[in-house]
Amino acid sequence: MDFLRPESLAEALQMKAAVPDAVPIAGGTDVMVELNFDHRRPPALLDLTRVPELAGWSRDGALVTIGAALPYTRLINELGTDLPGLAIASRTVGSPQIRNRGTVGGNLGAASPAGDTHPVLLACDAVVEVASVRGTRTIPADEFYLGVKRNALQPDELITAIRLPRASGPQQFAKVGTRNAMVIAVCSFAISLHADARVGAAIGSAAPTPRRARQAEEFLAAELDFAQPRPLLDSVKQRFGELVSAEASPIDDVRGSAAYRKHALAVLARRTLGWAWDAYREGERSCA
């Protein structure tokens, strides 16, 4: 197995074009596990840790661009106010050591249905920037996931950045695991309340891919009064949870049954909605 070490994005793209089967590695928190268990044996690893263009982030008005190799720890510490939902999800990833190495770009590349950041990226209308020697293009997050551990990248492309708007309202993320820490999600859920009275909602680890809960979003946007926010009716929370659960198509596996996942998603949806709406109402009172 060859080990390729580019020192610029241009060099990395040239190497990927020359060896399309080379597996990109940044934090290595997913790739190294697969190699150690002999689940994959690529012809080459493409080490992106020395590519400076991938390691930072920038803010342009209401838009935040995150480099694909920005570690979770930096995202949490430096972007917790701009991107609270993504920061919450990042805090649930592995251990401190894994958060110091792991990246959102790596999470996207792995495209696992259980990836912790995926529901937040969907709920927050993220866009994935990818590049090759042929040029750069963008892929909306809800078009990026094609199947279990399959994404929309072409063989010669690399993920370079993730773009998403700064939070204009409360965001929440929650997951259920078989223990309290360092665990793959049995199921997960993210919600984002937008200042223009839109709602983003997405599920993880309960379908072949992470997915938007479209009917739940539409229902909630019609029910919430953003101009004069009042306490939520229990019936609204209940129906929202039911609609979120209905969007799932989970399986039975060693971490949980399909029935449990659907039940747990409804509970997560009700809870996170309550937290987010309470925060929105508190923010409105503070501005009054």
PyRosetta script that sets phi, psi and omega in degrees:
from pyrosetta import init, pose_from_sequence

init()
pose = pose_from_sequence("MDFLRPESLAEALQMKAAVPDAVPIAGGTDVMVELNFDHRRPPALLDLTRVPELAGWSRDGALVTIGAALPYTRLINELGTDLPGLAIASRTVGSPQIRNRGTVGGNLGAASPAGDTHPVLLACDAVVEVASVRGTRTIPADEFYLGVKRNALQPDELITAIRLPRASGPQQFAKVGTRNAMVIAVCSFAISLHADARVGAAIGSAAPTPRRARQAEEFLAAELDFAQPRPLLDSVKQRFGELVSAEASPIDDVRGSAAYRKHALAVLARRTLGWAWDAYREGERSCA")
pose.set_psi(1, 127.6)
pose.set_omega(1, 178.7)
pose.set_phi(2, -83.0)
pose.set_psi(2, 154.2)
pose.set_omega(2, 178.4)
pose.set_phi(3, -125.1)
pose.set_psi(3, 109.7)
pose.set_omega(3, -175.0)
pose.set_phi(4, -99.7)
pose.set_psi(4, 133.0)
pose.set_omega(4, -175.3)
pose.set_phi(5, -128.9)
pose.set_psi(5, 79.3)
pose.set_omega(5, 177.0)
pose.set_phi(6, -70.5)
pose.set_psi(6, 156.1)
pose.set_omega(6, 179.2)
pose.set_phi(7, -118.9)
pose.set_psi(7, 10.2)
pose.set_omega(7, 174.2)
pose.set_phi(8, -152.2)
pose.set_psi(8, 161.5)
pose.set_omega(8, 179.0)
pose.set_phi(9, -65.5)
pose.set_psi(9, -40.3)
pose.set_omega(9, 179.1)
pose.set_phi(10, -58.9)
pose.set_psi(10, -42.5)
pose.set_omega(10, 179.2)
pose.set_phi(11, -66.7)
pose.set_psi(11, -39.3)
pose.set_omega(11, 179.2)
pose.set_phi(12, -62.2)
pose.set_psi(12, -41.7)
pose.set_omega(12, -179.2)
pose.set_phi(13, -68.3)
pose.set_psi(13, -36.2)
pose.set_omega(13, 176.7)
pose.set_phi(14, -64.2)
pose.set_psi(14, -42.3)
pose.set_omega(14, 178.9)
pose.set_phi(15, -65.5)
pose.set_psi(15, -40.8)
pose.set_omega(15, 179.5)
pose.set_phi(16, -65.7)
pose.set_psi(16, -36.4)
pose.set_omega(16, 177.0)
pose.set_phi(17, -65.9)
pose.set_psi(17, -38.2)
pose.set_omega(17, -178.9)
pose.set_phi(18, -73.2)
pose.set_psi(18, -33.3)
pose.set_omega(18, -179.1)
pose.set_phi(19, -130.5)
pose.set_psi(19, 79.2)
pose.set_omega(19, -175.4)
pose.set_phi(20, -59.3)
pose.set_psi(20, -26.2)
pose.set_omega(20, -179.2)
pose.set_phi(21, -83.7)
pose.set_psi(21, -1.2)
pose.set_omega(21, 176.9)
pose.set_phi(22, -63.5)
pose.set_psi(22, 135.6)
pose.set_omega(22, -178.2)
pose.set_phi(23, -94.9)
pose.set_psi(23, 120.8)
pose.set_omega(23, 177.3)
pose.set_phi(24, -65.3)
pose.set_psi(24, 143.6)
pose.set_omega(24, 177.5)
pose.set_phi(25, -138.9)
pose.set_psi(25, 125.5)
pose.set_omega(25, 176.6)
pose.set_phi(26, -115.4)
pose.set_psi(26, -81.5)
pose.set_omega(26, 174.8)
pose.set_phi(27, -76.3)
pose.set_psi(27, -32.2)
pose.set_omega(27, 179.2)
pose.set_phi(28, 78.1)
pose.set_psi(28, 8.2)
pose.set_omega(28, -173.5)
pose.set_phi(29, -71.0)
pose.set_psi(29, -22.2)
pose.set_omega(29, 173.5)
pose.set_phi(30, -99.7)
pose.set_psi(30, -45.6)
pose.set_omega(30, -174.5)
pose.set_phi(31, -61.6)
pose.set_psi(31, -44.9)
pose.set_omega(31, -175.8)
pose.set_phi(32, -66.0)
pose.set_psi(32, -33.2)
pose.set_omega(32, 176.0)
pose.set_phi(33, -63.5)
pose.set_psi(33, -44.5)
pose.set_omega(33, 179.7)
pose.set_phi(34, -63.9)
pose.set_psi(34, -38.5)
pose.set_omega(34, 178.2)
pose.set_phi(35, -67.4)
pose.set_psi(35, -43.6)
pose.set_omega(35, -177.6)
pose.set_phi(36, -63.1)
pose.set_psi(36, -33.2)
pose.set_omega(36, 179.2)
pose.set_phi(37, -93.5)
pose.set_psi(37, 7.7)
pose.set_omega(37, 177.4)
pose.set_phi(38, 59.4)
pose.set_psi(38, 35.0)
pose.set_omega(38, 177.0)
pose.set_phi(39, -83.4)
pose.set_psi(39, -19.0)
pose.set_omega(39, 174.1)
pose.set_phi(40, -151.0)
pose.set_psi(40, 150.7)
pose.set_omega(40, 179.7)
pose.set_phi(41, -141.8)
pose.set_psi(41, 78.7)
pose.set_omega(41, -177.0)
pose.set_phi(42, -71.9)
pose.set_psi(42, 161.8)
pose.set_omega(42, 178.5)
pose.set_phi(43, -70.0)
pose.set_psi(43, -22.5)
pose.set_omega(43, -178.3)
pose.set_phi(44, -158.2)
pose.set_psi(44, 153.5)
pose.set_omega(44, 169.5)
pose.set_phi(45, -108.4)
pose.set_psi(45, 136.9)
pose.set_omega(45, -179.9)
pose.set_phi(46, -108.7)
pose.set_psi(46, 99.7)
pose.set_omega(46, -175.6)
pose.set_phi(47, -77.6)
pose.set_psi(47, 118.8)
pose.set_omega(47, -177.3)
pose.set_phi(48, -102.3)
pose.set_psi(48, 8.0)
pose.set_omega(48, -173.9)
pose.set_phi(49, -70.8)
pose.set_psi(49, -16.7)
pose.set_omega(49, -179.8)
pose.set_phi(50, -102.4)
pose.set_psi(50, 11.0)
pose.set_omega(50, -178.6)
pose.set_phi(51, -95.6)
pose.set_psi(51, 102.7)
pose.set_omega(51, -172.8)
pose.set_phi(52, -65.2)
pose.set_psi(52, -28.9)
pose.set_omega(52, -178.1)
pose.set_phi(53, -63.7)
pose.set_psi(53, -19.6)
pose.set_omega(53, -175.5)
pose.set_phi(54, -98.0)
pose.set_psi(54, -6.9)
pose.set_omega(54, -167.4)
pose.set_phi(55, -99.7)
pose.set_psi(55, 0.8)
pose.set_omega(55, -175.7)
pose.set_phi(56, -119.5)
pose.set_psi(56, -167.6)
pose.set_omega(56, 175.5)
pose.set_phi(57, -147.9)
pose.set_psi(57, 161.9)
pose.set_omega(57, 179.0)
pose.set_phi(58, -145.6)
pose.set_psi(58, 159.5)
pose.set_omega(58, 179.1)
pose.set_phi(59, -126.2)
pose.set_psi(59, 127.3)
pose.set_omega(59, 178.1)
pose.set_phi(60, -129.6)
pose.set_psi(60, 93.9)
pose.set_omega(60, -176.1)
pose.set_phi(61, 64.2)
pose.set_psi(61, -120.1)
pose.set_omega(61, -177.9)
pose.set_phi(62, -90.9)
pose.set_psi(62, 4.6)
pose.set_omega(62, -176.1)
pose.set_phi(63, -111.4)
pose.set_psi(63, 134.2)
pose.set_omega(63, 176.0)
pose.set_phi(64, -113.7)
pose.set_psi(64, 132.2)
pose.set_omega(64, 177.0)
pose.set_phi(65, -113.8)
pose.set_psi(65, 123.0)
pose.set_omega(65, -177.9)
pose.set_phi(66, -107.9)
pose.set_psi(66, 124.5)
pose.set_omega(66, 175.0)
pose.set_phi(67, -63.3)
pose.set_psi(67, 144.1)
pose.set_omega(67, -174.9)
pose.set_phi(68, -61.3)
pose.set_psi(68, -24.4)
pose.set_omega(68, -178.1)
pose.set_phi(69, -104.1)
pose.set_psi(69, 16.6)
pose.set_omega(69, 176.3)
pose.set_phi(70, -72.3)
pose.set_psi(70, 123.1)
pose.set_omega(70, -178.4)
pose.set_phi(71, -67.6)
pose.set_psi(71, 153.0)
pose.set_omega(71, 178.2)
pose.set_phi(72, -55.1)
pose.set_psi(72, -40.1)
pose.set_omega(72, -176.7)
pose.set_phi(73, -59.7)
pose.set_psi(73, -43.3)
pose.set_omega(73, 178.2)
pose.set_phi(74, -67.2)
pose.set_psi(74, -39.1)
pose.set_omega(74, 177.9)
pose.set_phi(75, -59.2)
pose.set_psi(75, -45.7)
pose.set_omega(75, -179.9)
pose.set_phi(76, -61.9)
pose.set_psi(76, -47.7)
pose.set_omega(76, -174.0)
pose.set_phi(77, -75.1)
pose.set_psi(77, -33.2)
pose.set_omega(77, -171.8)
pose.set_phi(78, -105.4)
pose.set_psi(78, -18.1)
pose.set_omega(78, -174.9)
pose.set_phi(79, -127.5)
pose.set_psi(79, 16.6)
pose.set_omega(79, -178.1)
pose.set_phi(80, -62.6)
pose.set_psi(80, -30.3)
pose.set_omega(80, 178.8)
pose.set_phi(81, -81.5)
pose.set_psi(81, -42.2)
pose.set_omega(81, -179.4)
pose.set_phi(82, -69.7)
pose.set_psi(82, -40.2)
pose.set_omega(82, -173.8)
pose.set_phi(83, -129.7)
pose.set_psi(83, 67.8)
pose.set_omega(83, -173.2)
pose.set_phi(84, -62.7)
pose.set_psi(84, -38.4)
pose.set_omega(84, 179.9)
pose.set_phi(85, -63.3)
pose.set_psi(85, -43.1)
pose.set_omega(85, 179.5)
pose.set_phi(86, -67.4)
pose.set_psi(86, -35.6)
pose.set_omega(86, 177.1)
pose.set_phi(87, -66.4)
pose.set_psi(87, -41.5)
pose.set_omega(87, 178.0)
pose.set_phi(88, -60.5)
pose.set_psi(88, -46.8)
pose.set_omega(88, 179.8)
pose.set_phi(89, -63.1)
pose.set_psi(89, -39.8)
pose.set_omega(89, -178.8)
pose.set_phi(90, -63.7)
pose.set_psi(90, -33.0)
pose.set_omega(90, 178.8)
pose.set_phi(91, -66.4)
pose.set_psi(91, -21.1)
pose.set_omega(91, -178.7)
pose.set_phi(92, -88.0)
pose.set_psi(92, -4.3)
pose.set_omega(92, -176.4)
pose.set_phi(93, -79.3)
pose.set_psi(93, 117.3)
pose.set_omega(93, 169.6)
pose.set_phi(94, 49.1)
pose.set_psi(94, -140.6)
pose.set_omega(94, -179.2)
pose.set_phi(95, -107.7)
pose.set_psi(95, 172.3)
pose.set_omega(95, 175.4)
pose.set_phi(96, -55.2)
pose.set_psi(96, -37.5)
pose.set_omega(96, 179.4)
pose.set_phi(97, -63.4)
pose.set_psi(97, -40.8)
pose.set_omega(97, 179.5)
pose.set_phi(98, -69.1)
pose.set_psi(98, -38.9)
pose.set_omega(98, 178.3)
pose.set_phi(99, -66.9)
pose.set_psi(99, -27.3)
pose.set_omega(99, 176.6)
pose.set_phi(100, -71.1)
pose.set_psi(100, -25.2)
pose.set_omega(100, -177.1)
pose.set_phi(101, -106.7)
pose.set_psi(101, -39.7)
pose.set_omega(101, -173.7)
pose.set_phi(102, -68.6)
pose.set_psi(102, 157.8)
pose.set_omega(102, -174.7)
pose.set_phi(103, -138.1)
pose.set_psi(103, 156.3)
pose.set_omega(103, 174.5)
pose.set_phi(104, -65.3)
pose.set_psi(104, -37.6)
pose.set_omega(104, 177.7)
pose.set_phi(105, -60.4)
pose.set_psi(105, -40.1)
pose.set_omega(105, 177.0)
pose.set_phi(106, -66.0)
pose.set_psi(106, -39.2)
pose.set_omega(106, 176.4)
pose.set_phi(107, -59.4)
pose.set_psi(107, -43.1)
pose.set_omega(107, 178.2)
pose.set_phi(108, -65.4)
pose.set_psi(108, -44.4)
pose.set_omega(108, -178.6)
pose.set_phi(109, -61.6)
pose.set_psi(109, -38.8)
pose.set_omega(109, 178.6)
pose.set_phi(110, -68.5)
pose.set_psi(110, -33.3)
pose.set_omega(110, 176.9)
pose.set_phi(111, 55.2)
pose.set_psi(111, 32.4)
pose.set_omega(111, 176.1)
pose.set_phi(112, -69.7)
pose.set_psi(112, 138.0)
pose.set_omega(112, 176.2)
pose.set_phi(113, -58.1)
pose.set_psi(113, -22.8)
pose.set_omega(113, -177.0)
pose.set_phi(114, -95.0)
pose.set_psi(114, 4.2)
pose.set_omega(114, -179.7)
pose.set_phi(115, -58.0)
pose.set_psi(115, 131.6)
pose.set_omega(115, -171.4)
pose.set_phi(116, -69.2)
pose.set_psi(116, -31.7)
pose.set_omega(116, -175.4)
pose.set_phi(117, -83.8)
pose.set_psi(117, -16.2)
pose.set_omega(117, -173.1)
pose.set_phi(118, -59.5)
pose.set_psi(118, -48.8)
pose.set_omega(118, -179.2)
pose.set_phi(119, -59.0)
pose.set_psi(119, -36.4)
pose.set_omega(119, 179.3)
pose.set_phi(120, -66.6)
pose.set_psi(120, -43.9)
pose.set_omega(120, 179.5)
pose.set_phi(121, -59.8)
pose.set_psi(121, -38.8)
pose.set_omega(121, 178.3)
pose.set_phi(122, -68.6)
pose.set_psi(122, -48.3)
pose.set_omega(122, -177.1)
pose.set_phi(123, -64.6)
pose.set_psi(123, -25.4)
pose.set_omega(123, -176.7)
pose.set_phi(124, -101.8)
pose.set_psi(124, 13.2)
pose.set_omega(124, 175.9)
pose.set_phi(125, 59.4)
pose.set_psi(125, 43.6)
pose.set_omega(125, 179.0)
pose.set_phi(126, -71.0)
pose.set_psi(126, 155.2)
pose.set_omega(126, 175.4)
pose.set_phi(127, -125.9)
pose.set_psi(127, 135.6)
pose.set_omega(127, -178.7)
pose.set_phi(128, -99.2)
pose.set_psi(128, 125.6)
pose.set_omega(128, 176.5)
pose.set_phi(129, -95.4)
pose.set_psi(129, 128.0)
pose.set_omega(129, 178.9)
pose.set_phi(130, -127.5)
pose.set_psi(130, 155.6)
pose.set_omega(130, -176.6)
pose.set_phi(131, -144.3)
pose.set_psi(131, 156.1)
pose.set_omega(131, 172.8)
pose.set_phi(132, -148.8)
pose.set_psi(132, -179.7)
pose.set_omega(132, 176.9)
pose.set_phi(133, -65.5)
pose.set_psi(133, -15.0)
pose.set_omega(133, 179.4)
pose.set_phi(134, -83.2)
pose.set_psi(134, -15.1)
pose.set_omega(134, -179.4)
pose.set_phi(135, 138.5)
pose.set_psi(135, -170.6)
pose.set_omega(135, -177.1)
pose.set_phi(136, -117.7)
pose.set_psi(136, 144.1)
pose.set_omega(136, 174.7)
pose.set_phi(137, -143.5)
pose.set_psi(137, 165.1)
pose.set_omega(137, 178.6)
pose.set_phi(138, -120.4)
pose.set_psi(138, 146.3)
pose.set_omega(138, -178.5)
pose.set_phi(139, -129.2)
pose.set_psi(139, 118.9)
pose.set_omega(139, 174.3)
pose.set_phi(140, -56.8)
pose.set_psi(140, 143.2)
pose.set_omega(140, -176.0)
pose.set_phi(141, -56.0)
pose.set_psi(141, -36.5)
pose.set_omega(141, -177.5)
pose.set_phi(142, -76.9)
pose.set_psi(142, 0.7)
pose.set_omega(142, 171.8)
pose.set_phi(143, -111.9)
pose.set_psi(143, -1.0)
pose.set_omega(143, -173.5)
pose.set_phi(144, -81.9)
pose.set_psi(144, -34.5)
pose.set_omega(144, -174.6)
pose.set_phi(145, -90.9)
pose.set_psi(145, 120.1)
pose.set_omega(145, -175.4)
pose.set_phi(146, -106.3)
pose.set_psi(146, -19.9)
pose.set_omega(146, -177.9)
pose.set_phi(147, 175.5)
pose.set_psi(147, -173.8)
pose.set_omega(147, -179.4)
pose.set_phi(148, -61.0)
pose.set_psi(148, 113.5)
pose.set_omega(148, 179.6)
pose.set_phi(149, 57.9)
pose.set_psi(149, 31.7)
pose.set_omega(149, 175.5)
pose.set_phi(150, -126.6)
pose.set_psi(150, 136.3)
pose.set_omega(150, 180.0)
pose.set_phi(151, -130.4)
pose.set_psi(151, 179.8)
pose.set_omega(151, -172.2)
pose.set_phi(152, -88.0)
pose.set_psi(152, 8.8)
pose.set_omega(152, 178.9)
pose.set_phi(153, -67.9)
pose.set_psi(153, 141.2)
pose.set_omega(153, 168.8)
pose.set_phi(154, -81.0)
pose.set_psi(154, 158.2)
pose.set_omega(154, -174.5)
pose.set_phi(155, -55.7)
pose.set_psi(155, -29.9)
pose.set_omega(155, -176.8)
pose.set_phi(156, -96.9)
pose.set_psi(156, 9.2)
pose.set_omega(156, -175.2)
pose.set_phi(157, -100.8)
pose.set_psi(157, 151.2)
pose.set_omega(157, 173.2)
pose.set_phi(158, -123.5)
pose.set_psi(158, 145.4)
pose.set_omega(158, 170.9)
pose.set_phi(159, -73.6)
pose.set_psi(159, 127.3)
pose.set_omega(159, -179.5)
pose.set_phi(160, -108.3)
pose.set_psi(160, -32.5)
pose.set_omega(160, -176.7)
pose.set_phi(161, -161.8)
pose.set_psi(161, 164.9)
pose.set_omega(161, 172.9)
pose.set_phi(162, -125.8)
pose.set_psi(162, 129.1)
pose.set_omega(162, 180.0)
pose.set_phi(163, -113.3)
pose.set_psi(163, 134.3)
pose.set_omega(163, 175.5)
pose.set_phi(164, -154.2)
pose.set_psi(164, 152.6)
pose.set_omega(164, -177.7)
pose.set_phi(165, -71.3)
pose.set_psi(165, 147.1)
pose.set_omega(165, 172.0)
pose.set_phi(166, -60.4)
pose.set_psi(166, 144.7)
pose.set_omega(166, -177.6)
pose.set_phi(167, -59.2)
pose.set_psi(167, 130.2)
pose.set_omega(167, 174.8)
pose.set_phi(168, -107.1)
pose.set_psi(168, 3.2)
pose.set_omega(168, 178.0)
pose.set_phi(169, -162.9)
pose.set_psi(169, 179.7)
pose.set_omega(169, -177.9)
pose.set_phi(170, -63.8)
pose.set_psi(170, 148.1)
pose.set_omega(170, 176.2)
pose.set_phi(171, -133.8)
pose.set_psi(171, 146.9)
pose.set_omega(171, 178.9)
pose.set_phi(172, -142.4)
pose.set_psi(172, 154.1)
pose.set_omega(172, 174.7)
pose.set_phi(173, -144.0)
pose.set_psi(173, 141.5)
pose.set_omega(173, 175.9)
pose.set_phi(174, -149.8)
pose.set_psi(174, 151.1)
pose.set_omega(174, 176.7)
pose.set_phi(175, -141.6)
pose.set_psi(175, 159.7)
pose.set_omega(175, 174.9)
pose.set_phi(176, -110.6)
pose.set_psi(176, 133.7)
pose.set_omega(176, 177.3)
pose.set_phi(177, -134.2)
pose.set_psi(177, 169.6)
pose.set_omega(177, -179.5)
pose.set_phi(178, -77.9)
pose.set_psi(178, -7.8)
pose.set_omega(178, 171.1)
pose.set_phi(179, -152.5)
pose.set_psi(179, -177.3)
pose.set_omega(179, -170.0)
pose.set_phi(180, -84.9)
pose.set_psi(180, -16.7)
pose.set_omega(180, -175.6)
pose.set_phi(181, -150.2)
pose.set_psi(181, 159.5)
pose.set_omega(181, 176.2)
pose.set_phi(182, 49.8)
pose.set_psi(182, 57.5)
pose.set_omega(182, -173.0)
pose.set_phi(183, -140.5)
pose.set_psi(183, 145.2)
pose.set_omega(183, 172.3)
pose.set_phi(184, -77.5)
pose.set_psi(184, 136.7)
pose.set_omega(184, -175.3)
pose.set_phi(185, -64.1)
pose.set_psi(185, 134.4)
pose.set_omega(185, 167.4)
pose.set_phi(186, -72.0)
pose.set_psi(186, -40.9)
pose.set_omega(186, 170.0)
pose.set_phi(187, -160.5)
pose.set_psi(187, 161.2)
pose.set_omega(187, -179.4)
pose.set_phi(188, -149.4)
pose.set_psi(188, 163.5)
pose.set_omega(188, -176.4)
pose.set_phi(189, -152.9)
pose.set_psi(189, 141.9)
pose.set_omega(189, 176.8)
pose.set_phi(190, -131.1)
pose.set_psi(190, 144.9)
pose.set_omega(190, 176.8)
pose.set_phi(191, -136.5)
pose.set_psi(191, 142.7)
pose.set_omega(191, 178.1)
pose.set_phi(192, -136.5)
pose.set_psi(192, 125.5)
pose.set_omega(192, 175.7)
pose.set_phi(193, -100.4)
pose.set_psi(193, 122.8)
pose.set_omega(193, -175.4)
pose.set_phi(194, -100.4)
pose.set_psi(194, 149.2)
pose.set_omega(194, -176.6)
pose.set_phi(195, -63.3)
pose.set_psi(195, -23.3)
pose.set_omega(195, 179.5)
pose.set_phi(196, -89.7)
pose.set_psi(196, 24.1)
pose.set_omega(196, 175.0)
pose.set_phi(197, 69.2)
pose.set_psi(197, 24.5)
pose.set_omega(197, 172.7)
pose.set_phi(198, -98.5)
pose.set_psi(198, 159.8)
pose.set_omega(198, 178.3)
pose.set_phi(199, -128.2)
pose.set_psi(199, 133.6)
pose.set_omega(199, 171.9)
pose.set_phi(200, -111.5)
pose.set_psi(200, 134.5)
pose.set_omega(200, 179.4)
pose.set_phi(201, -146.2)
pose.set_psi(201, 137.5)
pose.set_omega(201, -177.3)
pose.set_phi(202, -152.7)
pose.set_psi(202, 151.4)
pose.set_omega(202, -178.1)
pose.set_phi(203, -114.7)
pose.set_psi(203, 154.9)
pose.set_omega(203, 175.6)
pose.set_phi(204, -134.2)
pose.set_psi(204, 155.0)
pose.set_omega(204, 176.1)
pose.set_phi(205, 57.2)
pose.set_psi(205, 33.2)
pose.set_omega(205, 179.5)
pose.set_phi(206, -145.1)
pose.set_psi(206, 23.9)
pose.set_omega(206, 179.0)
pose.set_phi(207, -168.5)
pose.set_psi(207, 169.3)
pose.set_omega(207, 178.7)
pose.set_phi(208, -59.9)
pose.set_psi(208, -26.1)
pose.set_omega(208, 175.1)
pose.set_phi(209, -134.8)
pose.set_psi(209, 161.7)
pose.set_omega(209, 165.4)
pose.set_phi(210, -59.6)
pose.set_psi(210, 146.6)
pose.set_omega(210, -177.0)
pose.set_phi(211, -150.2)
pose.set_psi(211, 149.7)
pose.set_omega(211, 174.3)
pose.set_phi(212, -69.9)
pose.set_psi(212, 146.0)
pose.set_omega(212, 172.9)
pose.set_phi(213, -99.9)
pose.set_psi(213, 78.5)
pose.set_omega(213, -169.4)
pose.set_phi(214, -63.3)
pose.set_psi(214, -48.2)
pose.set_omega(214, -177.9)
pose.set_phi(215, -64.1)
pose.set_psi(215, -36.7)
pose.set_omega(215, 177.6)
pose.set_phi(216, -65.9)
pose.set_psi(216, -39.5)
pose.set_omega(216, 177.4)
pose.set_phi(217, -60.3)
pose.set_psi(217, -48.1)
pose.set_omega(217, -177.4)
pose.set_phi(218, -64.8)
pose.set_psi(218, -41.5)
pose.set_omega(218, 178.5)
pose.set_phi(219, -60.1)
pose.set_psi(219, -47.8)
pose.set_omega(219, -174.9)
pose.set_phi(220, -69.5)
pose.set_psi(220, -39.7)
pose.set_omega(220, 178.6)
pose.set_phi(221, -59.8)
pose.set_psi(221, -34.0)
pose.set_omega(221, 178.7)
pose.set_phi(222, -76.8)
pose.set_psi(222, -27.3)
pose.set_omega(222, -176.0)
pose.set_phi(223, -87.1)
pose.set_psi(223, -31.9)
pose.set_omega(223, -175.0)
pose.set_phi(224, -80.4)
pose.set_psi(224, 135.5)
pose.set_omega(224, 174.7)
pose.set_phi(225, -101.5)
pose.set_psi(225, 94.5)
pose.set_omega(225, -176.4)
pose.set_phi(226, -70.5)
pose.set_psi(226, -26.8)
pose.set_omega(226, -178.1)
pose.set_phi(227, -75.3)
pose.set_psi(227, -39.2)
pose.set_omega(227, 178.5)
pose.set_phi(228, -130.6)
pose.set_psi(228, 75.0)
pose.set_omega(228, -172.6)
pose.set_phi(229, -65.4)
pose.set_psi(229, 124.3)
pose.set_omega(229, 179.1)
pose.set_phi(230, -115.2)
pose.set_psi(230, 164.1)
pose.set_omega(230, 176.1)
pose.set_phi(231, -56.8)
pose.set_psi(231, 144.5)
pose.set_omega(231, -178.3)
pose.set_phi(232, -74.9)
pose.set_psi(232, 139.0)
pose.set_omega(232, 171.7)
pose.set_phi(233, -73.6)
pose.set_psi(233, 143.9)
pose.set_omega(233, 177.1)
pose.set_phi(234, -59.0)
pose.set_psi(234, -32.8)
pose.set_omega(234, -179.6)
pose.set_phi(235, -65.1)
pose.set_psi(235, -33.3)
pose.set_omega(235, 177.7)
pose.set_phi(236, -69.0)
pose.set_psi(236, -45.6)
pose.set_omega(236, 177.1)
pose.set_phi(237, -59.4)
pose.set_psi(237, -44.6)
pose.set_omega(237, -177.9)
pose.set_phi(238, -61.5)
pose.set_psi(238, -46.7)
pose.set_omega(238, -178.8)
pose.set_phi(239, -66.9)
pose.set_psi(239, -39.0)
pose.set_omega(239, 177.2)
pose.set_phi(240, -59.6)
pose.set_psi(240, -46.1)
pose.set_omega(240, 178.2)
pose.set_phi(241, -60.7)
pose.set_psi(241, -40.4)
pose.set_omega(241, 179.2)
pose.set_phi(242, -63.6)
pose.set_psi(242, -42.3)
pose.set_omega(242, -179.4)
pose.set_phi(243, -67.5)
pose.set_psi(243, -39.5)
pose.set_omega(243, 176.6)
pose.set_phi(244, -61.9)
pose.set_psi(244, -47.3)
pose.set_omega(244, 179.7)
pose.set_phi(245, -59.8)
pose.set_psi(245, -38.5)
pose.set_omega(245, -178.4)
pose.set_phi(246, -66.0)
pose.set_psi(246, -23.5)
pose.set_omega(246, 179.9)
pose.set_phi(247, -75.6)
pose.set_psi(247, -16.9)
pose.set_omega(247, -175.1)
pose.set_phi(248, -81.5)
pose.set_psi(248, 150.6)
pose.set_omega(248, 171.4)
pose.set_phi(249, -137.5)
pose.set_psi(249, 68.9)
pose.set_omega(249, -173.0)
pose.set_phi(250, -80.1)
pose.set_psi(250, 173.7)
pose.set_omega(250, 176.9)
pose.set_phi(251, -120.5)
pose.set_psi(251, 165.7)
pose.set_omega(251, 168.4)
pose.set_phi(252, -86.7)
pose.set_psi(252, 130.3)
pose.set_omega(252, 173.2)
pose.set_phi(253, -149.7)
pose.set_psi(253, -170.8)
pose.set_omega(253, -173.9)
pose.set_phi(254, -67.4)
pose.set_psi(254, -19.2)
pose.set_omega(254, -178.6)
pose.set_phi(255, -89.5)
pose.set_psi(255, -21.3)
pose.set_omega(255, -179.5)
pose.set_phi(256, 173.4)
pose.set_psi(256, 159.9)
pose.set_omega(256, 178.8)
pose.set_phi(257, -85.3)
pose.set_psi(257, 162.7)
pose.set_omega(257, 177.0)
pose.set_phi(258, -62.2)
pose.set_psi(258, -41.6)
pose.set_omega(258, -179.2)
pose.set_phi(259, -63.3)
pose.set_psi(259, -41.3)
pose.set_omega(259, 179.2)
pose.set_phi(260, -65.5)
pose.set_psi(260, -40.8)
pose.set_omega(260, 179.8)
pose.set_phi(261, -60.3)
pose.set_psi(261, -44.0)
pose.set_omega(261, -179.4)
pose.set_phi(262, -65.1)
pose.set_psi(262, -41.0)
pose.set_omega(262, 177.0)
pose.set_phi(263, -63.3)
pose.set_psi(263, -46.7)
pose.set_omega(263, -177.1)
pose.set_phi(264, -64.5)
pose.set_psi(264, -36.8)
pose.set_omega(264, 178.0)
pose.set_phi(265, -61.6)
pose.set_psi(265, -41.5)
pose.set_omega(265, 178.6)
pose.set_phi(266, -61.5)
pose.set_psi(266, -40.5)
pose.set_omega(266, 178.8)
pose.set_phi(267, -66.0)
pose.set_psi(267, -46.2)
pose.set_omega(267, 179.2)
pose.set_phi(268, -60.8)
pose.set_psi(268, -40.4)
pose.set_omega(268, -179.1)
pose.set_phi(269, -63.8)
pose.set_psi(269, -44.5)
pose.set_omega(269, 179.7)
pose.set_phi(270, -63.5)
pose.set_psi(270, -44.1)
pose.set_omega(270, -177.1)
pose.set_phi(271, -66.4)
pose.set_psi(271, -49.3)
pose.set_omega(271, -176.8)
pose.set_phi(272, -66.6)
pose.set_psi(272, -35.2)
pose.set_omega(272, 175.2)
pose.set_phi(273, -61.2)
pose.set_psi(273, -44.7)
pose.set_omega(273, 178.6)
pose.set_phi(274, -60.4)
pose.set_psi(274, -45.3)
pose.set_omega(274, -179.9)
pose.set_phi(275, -63.1)
pose.set_psi(275, -46.5)
pose.set_omega(275, -176.6)
pose.set_phi(276, -66.1)
pose.set_psi(276, -43.1)
pose.set_omega(276, -177.6)
pose.set_phi(277, -69.9)
pose.set_psi(277, -37.2)
pose.set_omega(277, 175.5)
pose.set_phi(278, -61.2)
pose.set_psi(278, -41.7)
pose.set_omega(278, 178.6)
pose.set_phi(279, -65.3)
pose.set_psi(279, -38.5)
pose.set_omega(279, 178.1)
pose.set_phi(280, -64.5)
pose.set_psi(280, -45.9)
pose.set_omega(280, 179.9)
pose.set_phi(281, -63.7)
pose.set_psi(281, -38.8)
pose.set_omega(281, 177.9)
pose.set_phi(282, -65.0)
pose.set_psi(282, -38.9)
pose.set_omega(282, 177.5)
pose.set_phi(283, -65.1)
pose.set_psi(283, -37.9)
pose.set_omega(283, 177.6)
pose.set_phi(284, -65.1)
pose.set_psi(284, -41.4)
pose.set_omega(284, 179.5)
pose.set_phi(285, -66.8)
pose.set_psi(285, -36.1)
pose.set_omega(285, -179.4)
pose.set_phi(286, -65.7)
pose.set_psi(286, -30.6)
pose.set_omega(286, -178.3)
pose.set_phi(287, -85.3)
pose.set_psi(287, -11.9)
pose.set_omega(287, -175.0)
pose.set_phi(288, -73.3)
pose.dump_pdb("model.pdb")
